[in-house]
Amino acid sequence: MVLPKGKEISRMEIITNAENRKELVKALAGYFGQRSEYLGPPSFAYRIGSITVDRDAKVILEDDSMEDEVRRVLFQNDVAEETPELQMEEPETEIKIPIGEMTPQGIINLINMMHSKQYLINRASGRECISITDTLTDALAERTFENTEEAVRFITEQGGCRGVSFADGNIDFTGFPHTDSMMEYCRLASAMVKKASEQKRVNPKQTIEENEKYYMRAWLVSIGFGGSEGKGTRSFFLKGLKGHTAFRTPEDAEKWKANRRAERGTTVCSE
């Protein structure tokens, strides 16, 4: 059963003039005693606990109670700051799906699936609603788990997973936007859980391709949104993406056009 629930999220952003972003990250990690995590593409940000340093050295605080301490670190490291902005983000959707009979491998499959498709999902959603690090998927690949609870606990302790969490026997999807079309996100979450439960293994390699529509459509069909019954969901998630659904590359499209032109130019003569 899927239970959507809207909630408002506020965050603090501090725009800095830091010339060396890595030194700023190192200083924050040292002060708070937490390891920094490079998130890679598409955000190219660093995360230190609940603090994010984006590609422009802007410091984003999910917990604004840390503001004074962060400012202290900036001051101690001679990093100037502009006026911080209190930014109200659009409400997010909370979708709860029972873990039920999912195996440890099913949970790992779900994390790997979301990691591999997070770029496309984020692009389709128009926001960063999922962020799962390479470090987490690498750590999961090296571990075996006796039961699902152990796998869930390991993922929670490792961190590096934004947009999905596990609590009270549920999988909580917390990053999708709360819009009039929120049921499409409910359908997507349900389909991902179902597919992850059924597959033996899921490759965590990220799909970052120029032809976004082609790869997103192929994936949506693979997780159950094929045929006329899945057309509405496919259209919803494809409408904001780049590319062409029918052709993987521009060369394929040109080849098809050339073949069509050749067919139209062919005449059949009968005696």
Order of alpha helices (4+ residues) and beta strands (2+ residues): beta-beta-alpha-beta-beta-beta-beta-alpha-beta-beta-alpha-beta-alpha-alpha-beta-beta-beta-alpha-alpha-alpha-alpha
